[in-house]
Amino acid sequence: MILSTSGVCVGGCAAIVDSGTSLLAGPTAVVTEINHAIGAEGVVSAECKEVVSQYGDLIWQLLVSGVGLFFY
């Protein structure tokens, strides 16, 4: 069922919605538009913002000092 179009996918595009979860998969631009329309935020975006808010200063200091981080 198509209620309206955003114009993002000329000729249509596919998306998957699992109503048993909060996951939505599809073209990034379309998923972003849907999230914005319903007031949601992507999980990766939220997690990234959390990491930056907690460790942003440390990350920046390490980047400008030239220190490389390696995890084994």
HELIX and SHEET records of a PDB file:
HELIX    1   1 THR A   28  ILE A   38  1                                  11    
HELIX    2   2 VAL A   43  SER A   65  1                                  23    
SHEET    1   A 2 ILE A  16  VAL A  17  0                                        
SHEET    2   A 2 LEU A  24  ALA A  25 -1                                        
END                                                                             
